[in-house]
Structures are given as C-alpha cells and as structure tokens.
Amino acid sequence: MLPQLHRHPWMDHDIEAFREQVRRYIAAEMTPHLALWREQGFVPRETWRRFGELGFMLPEMDEAYGGAGASLAYQLVVQDELAKAEMPYNIIVHSIAAHYIRAYGTEAQKRRWLPRLASGEMLAAIAMTEPGCGSDLKALSTRARRDGDHYVIDGAKTFITNGSTGNLLIVVARTGEAGAKGLSLFVLETEHLPGYRVGRLLGKIGQRASDTAELFFDGVRVPAGQLLGEEEGAGFSQLMGQLPYERMLIAVPAAATIDQALALTVEYTKQRKAFGGTLFDMQTTRHKLVEVATIAHVVRSFVNDCIQRLLDGTLDDEAAYMAKWWCTEQQCRVTDECLQLFGGYGYMEEYPIARMYAASRVQKIYGGANEIMKELISRKL
C-alpha cells in the first residue's frame, strides 16, 4: 500500500464532497466530447457557461461578485480534477484574470465583470506575451495612448490561451516609459470591438483542446474606465502581486498529472503480457514504478503543504516559485518514465500517457519559464 498523505486542515469533508461533484460532472458532461475538442482546437465557450452555472468556475469569489465565498482551495480542487481528466488549462487563465480584477479593480469594475466571469457568461484571457519578448515583460511594445476619455491600443500578442473563444481580455500595454513602470492593464470586452482581430489558431504538440491564438490591436479604442484600477503604470506590480496563487495553479495540475500517469502505468504493466508473465512481474518495472510513486508522494505532499500555507497567508514567493519549477520538472520526468513502460503503445496518441507526455512539456515554459523561477529564487539565497 502506498504511504498515506498527511491531511491538512483544508482537506475537510465539504471540499471532498465538492471534489466528487466536479469529478462526476467532468466525467459525464465533458470527457465524452474531449476528442472532438482536441480535433477542432478549442472547447466551446458554452461548455464553460454550464460549468459556471454549477458554481465550478470561480467558487472562491465573494457572493457579492457571483461566487460562493469559498476558499482558494476550492478553485485548486477544480484544477486538480480537470487535469486528471486531461482537460485543457483554460480555466487557469480565466481564474488568474478574475483575480486581477478582484484584487485591483474598482468596485464598479468588480461588479461589472466578476459575476459574469463566475457564471461563465464571459470567458477570460490575458494578452501578455508578444512575438519578440517572451518572458521579458519590461520589453513589451504594445502601446495604449490616452486620447480624451479613451485609450487607443496598438500592437500584437501571441500564444494567448482562450484567445479565440474568450470574450473578456486583460491586455498588458505600455502607457509610459520603457521598463516596468510604464505598463498598465486594460479590460476589454472583445465581441464586435472595432480594431480588434483574432489571428491564427495556433497548432501545438500538446494541450490541443486549449485554444491558443494570435491577437492584433489596430487603433482599438477603450474607455478610460477600463484601465484596471485607477492609476496608470501599475501593471507590473499588479502582475507580480498574484504570483503565489498563480504558481499554485500550475503546481496543482502537475501533481494531478503525476498521480494519473502513475495509476495508468501500474494498471497497464499489471495487464501487459511479456516474457511469460506481466511487465509488473519484472523487478526493473517494479523498481521504476517505486521511483515514480515516491516522486508522486513527495510532489503531492509539497503541493498540499503549499496550499495550506496559501490559505493561511504564509506562502512566500520563493516557495511558490519552487513549487512551480520543481513540480513541473517532475511532471515531465514522470510522464517520460511512464511512457517508456508502455513501449510502442506509449507513443500512440490514442493512449492517454502519450497525450499527457505532450501536454506536460508546456508546464515548464508558461507561467514564467522554469529558468526565470530559478533566477528569482537565487536572489534570496
């Protein structure tokens, strides 16, 4: 029997009941459509509308803003179950965008957008990355210039999750001097917005059901009241202010994928016949699975502890950065090791382990590349 994980206070009966609700809904209403969504390259926005109506989109939002007033653990449980079911990571971005509005928006902005995000009426995207700057936010060139009671936005973004299906967009744009102090965030309702254009739906080696698109802004006029918050130039600090939570939104799916990869591989090796027995009968197979099981246990223990610290308000940035880089590194290692035990079948896309292997690779890139995480941690050594 595998070692039992220590139960933290956040892992109570209510959250386990919620987890079961989410799991059952995903299995019954989403999993049957996943192959089609992979083929077409996106999940229809209407799917998330139903998800929101059941209270699964943003359960952590205050009741005044359309949520249930639950702890952040409820959102992380949703991400855990979505990852176990191979669902794309659309709602990670949606949740991050909503938290920007909750943390930095005016009261009018919160009441305007948060209930519609919680209900699934609106699906959010964050337009940050540009073709020429990658992780270097200080080099962003998309510009927003003030023109009376509007801002005019010009520029281009790429690799934008929910870029084609989202209808609420947080845009990072330059409103001032070069560097971090010149950035601001704007909230755009994109349907029928003049000057706004969705470019190519980008093909990816993994996460194929998650739409990733290019976006273009050609003289897009935005009312000044859609500057997030009340002051220009606060964009960089706003982006940095939510980092511990955002990193956990990546670490939790990493732990979920590791757990699922282990379970699938143990099942497969116990059934696969080879050399007069099963693969599991071979000592080399069992020992490899023990290594994977140990990684799974350590990762999940670390992640659960970080969740508890996040809820307690004691999760420091460095621990969150460590969770992001280390858990995603282990995710890629585990899916590779498990795929090897499937042999040739592991390379076939019809097998979940192949899809998990391909989908895992981006975890080390987005949300701040792992090299950036290490550099940030090193500054505190």
C-alpha positions in Angstrom: 0.0 0.0 0.0 1.3 3.5 -0.9 2.1 5.8 2.1 -0.8 7.9 3.2 -0.6 11.6 2.7 -0.8 13.9 5.8 -4.2 15.5 5.9 -4.1 19.3 6.1 -6.9 21.3 7.7 -8.1 22.5 4.3 -8.8 18.9 3.3 -12.2 18.7 5.0 -15.4 16.8 4.2 -17.0 19.7 2.4 -14.2 20.1 0.0 -14.1 16.4 -0.7 -17.8 16.4 -1.4 -17.2 19.3 -3.8 -14.4 17.4 -5.4 -16.7 14.5 -6.1 -19.3 16.8 -7.7 -16.7 18.3 -10.0 -15.3 14.8 -10.9 -18.7 13.4 -11.7 -19.7 16.3 -13.9 -16.4 16.3 -15.8 -16.8 12.5 -16.5 -20.4 12.7 -17.6 -20.6 16.0 -19.5 -17.1 16.9 -20.6 -14.9 13.8 -21.2 -17.2 12.4 -23.9 -16.5 15.5 -26.0 -12.8 15.8 -25.4 -11.7 14.0 -28.6 -13.8 16.4 -30.7 -12.4 19.4 -28.8 -8.8 18.2 -29.5 -9.6 17.9 -33.2 -11.1 21.3 -33.5 -8.6 23.0 -31.3 -10.9 24.6 -28.7 -13.5 24.0 -26.1 -16.8 25.8 -27.0 -17.5 28.7 -24.7 -20.9 27.3 -23.9 -19.2 24.4 -22.1 -17.8 26.7 -19.6 -21.1 28.5 -19.2 -22.6 25.3 -17.8 -19.5 24.8 -15.6 -20.1 28.3 -14.2 -23.8 27.8 -13.6 -22.9 24.9 -11.3 -20.5 27.1 -9.3 -17.3 25.5 -10.6 -15.8 28.4 -12.4 -14.9 30.8 -9.6 -16.2 29.3 -6.3 -13.7 31.4 -4.4 -15.2 34.7 -5.4 -17.3 36.6 -2.8 -21.0 36.1 -3.1 -21.5 39.7 -4.0 -19.5 39.0 -7.1 -21.2 35.8 -8.1 -19.1 33.2 -6.3 -19.7 31.1 -3.2 -17.3 32.9 -0.9 -15.3 29.6 -0.7 -11.5 29.4 0.0 -9.0 29.2 -2.8 -8.7 25.5 -2.1 -12.0 25.0 -4.0 -10.5 26.5 -7.2 -7.4 24.4 -6.8 -9.5 21.3 -6.4 -11.3 22.2 -9.7 -7.9 22.4 -11.4 -6.8 19.1 -9.9 -9.8 17.3 -11.3 -9.7 18.9 -14.7 -6.0 17.9 -15.0 -6.7 14.3 -14.0 -9.3 14.2 -16.8 -6.9 15.6 -19.4 -8.9 18.7 -19.7 -7.2 21.8 -21.1 -5.9 24.5 -18.8 -8.4 27.2 -20.0 -9.8 27.9 -16.5 -6.4 28.6 -15.0 -6.1 31.7 -17.2 -9.7 32.6 -16.5 -9.2 32.4 -12.8 -6.0 34.5 -12.9 -7.8 37.2 -14.9 -10.6 37.2 -12.4 -8.2 37.6 -9.5 -6.6 40.6 -11.2 -10.0 42.3 -11.3 -10.9 41.3 -7.7 -7.5 42.5 -6.3 -7.0 45.7 -8.3 -10.3 46.7 -9.9 -12.5 49.5 -8.7 -15.8 48.5 -7.1 -17.6 49.3 -10.3 -15.3 47.1 -12.3 -15.7 44.2 -9.9 -19.5 44.4 -10.1 -19.4 44.8 -13.9 -17.2 41.8 -14.7 -16.8 39.3 -11.8 -20.4 38.0 -11.7 -20.3 37.4 -15.5 -16.9 35.6 -15.1 -18.2 33.5 -12.2 -21.3 32.4 -14.2 -19.4 31.5 -17.3 -21.2 34.2 -19.3 -17.7 35.6 -20.0 -14.5 33.6 -20.6 -11.4 35.5 -19.8 -8.0 35.6 -21.5 -4.8 37.5 -20.6 -2.9 39.2 -23.5 0.6 39.4 -22.2 3.1 37.6 -24.4 4.3 39.3 -27.6 6.2 37.8 -30.6 9.5 39.4 -29.6 9.7 39.4 -25.9 8.6 36.1 -24.3 9.1 36.2 -20.5 10.7 39.8 -20.6 7.7 41.9 -19.6 9.8 45.0 -19.4 10.3 44.7 -23.2 6.6 44.8 -24.1 5.8 47.1 -27.0 2.0 47.0 -27.3 1.1 50.6 -26.5 -2.0 52.4 -25.1 -2.1 56.1 -25.6 -4.6 58.4 -23.9 -7.0 60.2 -26.2 -9.6 62.2 -24.3 -11.7 59.9 -22.3 -10.4 56.8 -24.1 -7.2 54.9 -24.6 -6.1 53.8 -28.1 -4.3 50.4 -28.2 -2.0 49.3 -30.9 0.1 46.1 -31.0 0.1 42.3 -31.3 0.1 39.4 -28.9 0.8 35.7 -29.3 0.4 32.3 -27.5 -2.8 33.7 -25.9 -4.9 30.9 -24.1 -8.6 31.5 -24.7 -7.6 33.9 -27.4 -10.3 32.8 -29.9 -13.1 31.7 -27.5 -12.6 34.3 -24.8 -14.8 37.4 -24.8 -13.1 39.3 -21.9 -9.5 40.2 -22.3 -7.0 41.7 -19.9 -4.3 43.4 -22.1 -0.9 44.4 -20.8 0.1 47.6 -22.7 2.7 50.3 -22.4 1.3 53.6 -21.2 4.6 55.2 -20.2 8.4 55.0 -20.3 10.3 51.9 -21.1 10.7 49.3 -18.4 8.4 48.0 -15.7 6.9 51.3 -14.5 5.4 52.1 -17.9 3.0 49.1 -18.0 -0.8 49.2 -17.4 -3.6 46.6 -17.6 -6.8 47.2 -19.5 -10.0 45.1 -19.5 -11.6 44.7 -22.9 -15.0 43.2 -23.9 -13.9 41.9 -27.3 -17.2 41.0 -29.1 -17.7 43.3 -32.0 -14.8 45.5 -30.8 -13.5 47.7 -33.7 -9.8 47.3 -34.5 -9.5 44.0 -32.5 -8.8 40.9 -34.5 -8.1 37.3 -33.7 -5.4 35.9 -35.9 -4.4 32.2 -36.3 -5.5 29.5 -34.0 -2.0 28.1 -33.3 -1.3 24.4 -33.5 0.5 22.8 -30.6 2.2 19.5 -29.8 0.0 19.1 -26.7 -2.9 20.7 -24.9 -4.7 20.6 -28.3 -8.2 21.3 -26.9 -7.0 24.6 -25.4 -7.3 27.3 -28.0 -4.1 29.4 -28.4 -4.2 32.3 -30.7 -2.6 35.4 -32.1 -4.3 38.8 -31.3 -4.0 42.1 -33.1 -4.9 45.6 -31.9 -5.2 48.3 -34.6 -6.4 51.5 -33.0 -8.7 49.8 -30.5 -10.5 52.4 -28.5 -11.1 51.6 -24.9 -13.0 53.8 -22.4 -10.6 55.2 -19.7 -12.8 53.5 -17.1 -11.5 50.1 -18.4 -8.0 50.8 -17.2 -7.7 48.2 -14.4 -7.6 50.2 -11.1 -7.4 53.9 -11.0 -3.7 54.7 -11.9 -1.6 54.3 -15.0 1.7 52.4 -14.6 0.6 49.9 -12.0 0.5 47.0 -14.4 3.8 45.4 -13.5 3.1 45.4 -9.8 -0.4 44.1 -10.4 1.0 41.2 -12.4 3.6 40.4 -9.7 1.1 40.7 -6.9 -0.8 37.4 -7.6 2.3 35.2 -8.2 2.0 32.8 -5.3 -1.6 31.8 -6.3 -0.8 31.7 -10.0 2.2 29.3 -9.3 -0.1 27.0 -7.4 -2.5 26.9 -10.3 0.4 25.3 -12.3 1.8 23.1 -9.5 -1.6 21.5 -8.7 -2.1 20.2 -12.3 1.5 18.9 -12.2 0.7 16.8 -9.1 -2.6 15.6 -10.6 -0.9 14.6 -13.9 1.8 12.7 -12.0 -0.8 10.8 -9.9 -2.8 9.9 -13.0 0.3 8.8 -15.0 1.3 6.5 -12.1 -2.2 5.0 -11.8 -2.4 4.3 -15.6 1.0 2.8 -15.8 0.6 0.5 -12.8 -2.7 -0.7 -14.3 -1.1 -1.2 -17.7 2.0 -3.1 -16.5 -0.1 -5.5 -14.5 -2.1 -6.4 -17.6 0.6 -6.3 -20.3 2.0 -9.8 -21.0 5.7 -10.2 -21.7 8.2 -13.0 -21.5 5.8 -15.4 -19.9 4.4 -13.0 -17.3 3.4 -9.4 -17.0 5.6 -6.3 -17.2 4.9 -5.8 -13.5 6.4 -9.2 -12.7 9.8 -7.8 -13.8 11.9 -6.3 -11.0 13.1 -3.5 -13.2 9.5 -2.4 -13.8 8.5 -2.6 -10.2 11.5 -0.6 -9.1 10.9 2.1 -11.7 7.3 2.4 -10.5 8.5 2.7 -7.0 10.7 5.6 -8.0 7.6 7.2 -9.7 5.4 6.5 -6.7 7.9 8.2 -4.4 8.1 11.3 -6.7 4.2 11.4 -6.7 4.1 11.2 -2.9 6.7 13.9 -2.4 5.2 16.2 -5.0 1.7 15.9 -3.6 2.9 16.4 0.0 4.7 19.6 -1.1 1.8 20.9 -3.1 -0.7 20.2 -0.3 1.5 22.0 2.2 1.8 25.0 -0.1 -2.0 25.1 -0.5 -2.3 25.2 3.3 0.2 28.0 3.5 -1.5 29.9 0.7 -4.8 29.7 2.6 -3.1 30.7 5.8 -1.4 33.7 4.1 2.1 32.4 4.8 3.1 31.1 1.4 6.2 33.1 0.4 7.0 33.9 -3.2 10.1 31.7 -3.2 8.2 28.6 -2.1 5.6 29.2 -4.8 8.4 29.6 -7.4 9.9 26.3 -6.2 6.6 24.5 -6.4 6.1 25.8 -10.0 9.6 24.8 -11.3 10.2 21.6 -9.4 6.7 20.1 -9.7 6.6 20.7 -13.4 10.1 19.2 -13.9 8.9 16.1 -12.0 5.7 16.0 -14.2 7.8 15.9 -17.4 10.2 13.3 -15.9 7.3 11.1 -14.7 5.3 11.2 -17.9 8.5 10.3 -19.8 9.3 7.4 -17.5 5.8 6.1 -17.6 5.5 6.4 -21.4 8.7 4.2 -21.6 6.9 1.4 -19.8 4.1 1.4 -22.3 6.6 0.7 -25.1 5.4 1.5 -28.6 1.8 1.9 -27.4 3.0 4.9 -25.3 3.9 6.7 -28.5 0.4 6.4 -29.9 -1.8 9.4 -29.4 -4.8 7.2 -28.7 -3.2 6.3 -25.4 -3.6 8.8 -22.6 0.0 8.6 -21.5 1.1 9.9 -24.9 -1.2 12.9 -24.7 -0.1 13.6 -21.1 3.5 13.4 -22.1 3.0 16.1 -24.8 0.7 18.2 -22.7 3.2 18.3 -19.8 6.0 20.0 -21.7 4.5 23.4 -21.8 4.2 23.5 -18.0 8.0 24.3 -17.8 7.5 27.2 -20.1 4.4 29.2 -19.4 3.6 31.0 -16.1 7.2 32.1 -16.1 9.8 29.7 -17.6 11.5 27.5 -15.1 14.8 29.2 -15.7 13.1 32.5 -14.6 11.8 30.8 -11.5 15.3 29.7 -10.5 16.7 33.1 -11.1 14.1 34.7 -8.9 14.7 32.1 -6.1 18.5 32.7 -6.4 18.1 36.3 -5.4 17.1 35.2 -1.9 19.9 32.8 -1.4 
